[in-house]
Amino acid sequence: MESFIEEVLLSKEALQQRIQELGRELTQEYAGKRPLLVCVLKGGMPFMAALMQEIATELSIDFMAVSSYGNQTQSSGEVEILKDLSQPVTGRHVLFVEDIVDTGLTLKYLYNLMDSRDAASVKTVCLLDKPARRSPQHQGVQPDWVGFEIPDEFVVGFGLDYQERYRNLPYIGVLKHEIYE
């Protein structure tokens, strides 16, 4: 698999260290609030599994699957719910756990959806933020906690994929251009 990687952007050790730091910050933020961590599948799963072990306060988890990419490398501009939450969010402190915030389209959609469902608060922690890719209409969309800000490169690993491949890499790597062009 590694023959498809241009460079390792974030090592396994760097990921672990930053996830521990985020866990401490989220422990302080949500002390006594019992947040509902909502993993945005599939890419967010490894991040949420590691992160929730670092949060030292009572919490609940749930999962959503949404897509604006399909098997493409560019967003379609439409968000589709593939799997919705299994519990109500009314009065809950919702924390979306995202692998990457790119255009901001999905995040804005999810915030609007949770607001319409009367969540007490809605925030996001993302492993990767790619602000260079924000679409003009989503420039103000910002995650509340960011693991790493990255350049505008196509990255895979630690849950992120290209056509359902490379999710199991223990690091974040830049995919070679010839693979997806």
N, C-alpha and C positions, 0 to 999 in steps of 0.2 A: 504493500500500500504506500509506503513512504516514497516510492519512486514518483508518485503523483504530487508530491508536496514541493513547492518552490522554496519555502523557508518555514521554520518554526517561529511563529510570531510570539506565542506565550507558552512557556514550558509548564509541565505538570506541577512543578514546585511553585512557580509564580501563581498559577491558578489556585492551588491549595492555600497559599499565604493570603491572597486577596479575599478568598471566600471566608476564611477565618475572621478577617477584619470586618467584612460585611456582616457576618453573624453577630459580632460584638455590637456593631452600630444598631442592627435591627433588634437585638435584645433590649437595648436601652429604649428605643423608639416604641416598642410594643409591650413593654413590661406591664402586666396586669390587664392587657386588652384582648388576649386570646385571638390573634389575627387568623384569618383564613388565607393560607398561602395557596394561590391558584397557579399551578404549573401550566404554562402554555406549551402543549405537546407539539411535536415530539421532541424538538431540540432542547427544550428547557429541562427535561427530565434529569440528566446527570447533574446539572447545576442545582436544581432543587434538592435532589437527594443529598448532595454534599452540604448545601447551605442549611437545610433544616436541622442537621446534626450540630450546627454551630450556633443555633438560636436557643438561648437558655431561658425560654419562657414558654408557657403552655400555648399550643397552636393547633390548628386543624389544617388539613390539606384537601384539595380537590383538583380536578383537571379539566382543562378545556383544550379542544383542538380546533384551531382556526387556520385558514389558509388564504393568502393573497398571492402566492407564487405558483402552486401546483408543482410541476417538474421543471419550471423555468428558472432562470437566474435573475429575472426582472419581475417586479410586482405587476400583477394584472390591474391593480387599481380597485379591485373589488375584494371585500372580506367575506369569507364564507365560514359559518360555524359548522364544523364537522362533528364535534362532540361538545355538548353543553354541560354546565355544572350539574352535579347530582344533589345539591342542597341549596336552599334559599340564602340570599346574601343580605336580606333586609336587616338593617342595624348592625351588620358585621363590618369589621375593618379588613378590607380586601387588599391583599398584597400580591400583585401579579409577579410571577417569577419567569422572566423571559431570557432566552439565550442571547438574542441580539435585537437591538432597536435600530432600524434601518431608515425607511422612508417616514415612519411615524404613523402610517395609515392604520395598521392593526392596533397599535396602542390607543390611538384616538377612538377607534371603534369600540374597543373594550371598555374604556373609561365611560363613554356615553351609555353603553349597555348597562354597566354597573350602577351608574347614576339613575337610570330609568328603573332599576330594581331596588332602589332605596338603600344602597350600602351606606354605612356610617362614614366610611372614608375609602378612598381608592388610591393606591400608590403602586409604584413599580420598582422592582430591583432587576437590573439586567446585568448579565455577565459582560456583554460587549455593547458598546455604543458606537455607531458609525454616523456621526452628525453630518458628514459631507454628503450623505445620501438623502437627507431630509427633503421631502418634496416641498415646494413653496407654500402650499396650503397647510403644511404640518410643521413649519419652522418652530413654532412655540411648543411642540410636543417634546417633552424632556422626561426621561426616567428620573425617579427620585434618588436612586442609588445606582451607581455605575461601577462595575468591576474594572473595566478597562475601556478607554476610548481608543479606537483603532482606525487606521487609514482605510480608504475606499478600495479594499481588496476583497476577493471572494475567498472566505475562510471556511474551513471545515475542522471537525474534531470536537471532542467533548460535547457531543450532542448535535453539533451542526453538520449538515450533510450537503451533498450534491447528488440528486436523484437517489436518495436513500442509502448512499454509500459514505463511508469515512466517519460516521457518528462515533465509532468506538475508539478513535484515536485518543490517547490520554492528554493531548496537548491541543492547542489551536495552531493550525498551519494554513499557509496561503496555498490554495490550489493552483497548480500550473494552468496558465491560460489556455494551452492547447487542449486541455481536458474538456472545457466547457464552451469553447468558442467554435 
